[in-house]
């Protein structure tokens, strides 16, 4: 049966840092091709557009959460990713860019503070690979929290 468990999990060493270093936004409809292998994104093509926009974050001002929702009645499971970021010193131009983010379906790359010991690269998560993500909530105060 393909649903059998395949391995357990031990407590690992305390050798990582939590949190987000940066988020990168790309318009979903501009990403032409995703290449995956063994459940990992290995390459992507922006279809002639080089438009990926990096938002660098201060330590402790961002998080990523994936909520798992299952239905025994329907036999289904779905995953809802949420990215929360706080932006400091918002300008009029920043607010205009946030307004543009609300109008798009997005692919969001989240760069974690965690570093892979095998190749010393930061861990990147790709959210919105299948259907894109949409900005659903935000609060404008001394900083902004964006939930995607």
C-alpha positions in Angstrom: 0.0 0.0 0.0 1.4 3.4 -1.0 0.3 5.1 2.3 2.6 3.1 4.6 5.0 5.1 6.7 8.6 4.9 5.5 10.7 6.3 8.3 10.8 7.9 11.7 12.4 11.1 13.0 14.9 11.8 15.7 15.6 15.0 17.6 18.3 16.8 15.7 21.2 18.9 16.9 20.6 22.5 17.9 22.6 23.9 15.0 20.1 26.1 13.1 18.5 29.5 13.3 14.8 29.9 12.8 13.0 32.7 10.9 13.1 34.2 7.5 16.0 36.1 5.9 14.1 37.3 2.8 11.0 36.7 0.6 11.0 36.9 -3.2 7.9 37.6 -5.2 7.3 36.6 -8.8 4.0 36.8 -10.8 2.6 33.4 -11.2 1.5 33.9 -14.8 5.1 34.9 -15.8 6.7 31.7 -14.5 6.7 29.6 -17.6 8.2 26.3 -16.3 8.8 24.6 -13.0 11.1 21.6 -12.9 10.8 19.3 -9.9 12.6 16.1 -8.8 11.8 14.0 -5.7 9.4 16.6 -4.4 11.9 19.5 -4.7 11.9 22.4 -7.1 15.2 22.1 -9.0 14.8 24.8 -11.7 12.3 27.3 -13.0 12.0 29.6 -16.1 10.4 33.0 -16.0 9.6 32.9 -19.7 11.8 35.8 -20.7 11.0 37.9 -17.7 13.6 38.4 -15.0 11.2 39.9 -12.5 11.7 38.4 -9.1 11.4 41.0 -6.3 13.4 40.6 -3.1 12.1 41.9 0.2 14.9 41.7 2.8 13.7 41.3 6.4 15.1 42.2 9.8 15.7 39.3 12.1 12.5 38.2 13.9 10.1 40.0 11.5 8.9 37.2 9.3 7.6 33.7 9.5 6.2 31.0 7.3 3.5 28.5 8.3 1.9 25.6 6.5 -1.5 24.5 7.9 -2.6 21.0 7.0 -6.3 20.4 6.7 -7.7 16.9 6.2 -11.2 15.6 5.7 -12.0 12.0 6.7 -15.4 12.3 5.0 -13.9 13.3 1.6 -10.6 11.4 2.0 -8.7 14.6 1.1 -5.8 16.7 2.5 -4.8 20.2 1.5 -2.1 22.5 2.6 -2.4 26.3 3.2 0.8 28.2 3.3 0.9 31.6 5.1 3.8 34.1 5.0 3.9 36.9 7.5 6.3 39.7 7.1 6.8 43.1 8.8 8.1 45.9 6.7 9.6 48.9 8.4 9.5 52.6 7.3 6.8 52.2 4.6 6.9 54.9 1.9 4.2 55.9 -0.5 6.0 53.8 -3.2 6.1 50.8 -0.8 2.4 51.1 -0.3 1.8 51.2 -4.1 3.9 48.0 -4.5 1.8 46.3 -1.8 -1.3 47.3 -3.7 0.2 45.7 -6.8 0.9 42.5 -4.8 -2.8 42.3 -3.9 -3.8 42.2 -7.5 -1.6 39.3 -8.5 -1.4 35.6 -8.1 2.1 35.0 -6.9 4.9 32.5 -6.5 6.7 33.3 -3.3 10.2 32.0 -2.5 11.0 32.2 1.2 14.7 32.2 2.2 15.0 30.8 5.7 17.9 31.5 8.0 18.5 27.8 8.1 21.6 26.6 6.2 21.9 23.1 4.7 25.0 21.4 6.1 25.5 19.4 2.9 26.2 22.4 0.7 26.2 25.5 3.0 23.3 27.1 1.1 20.3 28.7 2.7 17.0 26.7 2.6 14.5 28.1 0.1 10.8 27.2 0.2 8.7 27.7 -3.0 5.0 28.5 -2.2 2.3 28.7 -4.9 3.9 26.3 -7.2 0.6 24.7 -8.3 -1.9 27.5 -8.3 -0.2 30.6 -7.1 -0.8 32.5 -3.9 -2.9 35.6 -3.3 -2.5 38.3 -0.7 -5.4 37.9 1.7 -4.7 40.2 4.6 -2.5 43.0 5.8 -2.3 45.6 8.5 -0.8 49.1 8.1 0.7 50.5 11.3 4.4 51.3 12.1 5.1 48.2 10.0 2.9 45.9 7.8 2.2 42.3 8.3 1.3 40.6 5.0 -0.4 37.2 4.9 -0.1 35.4 1.6 
